[in-house]
Amino acid sequence: LCSVRYTGVAGAAFRQEQHRRTVPPGQEETVTMTVTYAEYQPHVGDQDALKLTVAGAVQETGQVLAKELRVRLHTPELTLTVRGGA
C-alpha cells in the first residue's frame, strides 16, 4: 500500500502484508485489510490517492498475476446551519 500523488508518482510503500492462500479453480477468496487514518495520513497530501497492489502466482505454471486498485481520497463536506442571529 502506498500513496500516489495527483501527478501519478507513487510514494514508498508504507504497509505490506503477505497472505498465502490456495484457491481452487473457479473459486474466489476475499482478504480484508483495514487501514486507519492515523496510518495513512502521514503519507498523503490534499489531492492524493492510495494504491493497493496485489500479486499472486499459479503454483503449477509459475505464472504471476497482479492487480492494482486506486482509492481516491476526498475531504468530507462540512455544512453549518446558523440558528438565530450571527
DAMOWO-V595423 format. One record per run of one state. SS is the DSSP state (h for helix, s for strand, l for the rest). FROM is the first residue (numbers start at 1). LEN is the number of residues. Records with the same first field share a line. If there is no record, write none. Layout:
BEGIN
SS->FROM-LEN ; FROM-LEN
END
This chain:
BEGIN
l->1-1 ; 5-5 ; 11-26 ; 44-5 ; 58-6 ; 73-14
s->2-3 ; 10-1 ; 49-9 ; 64-9
h->37-7
END
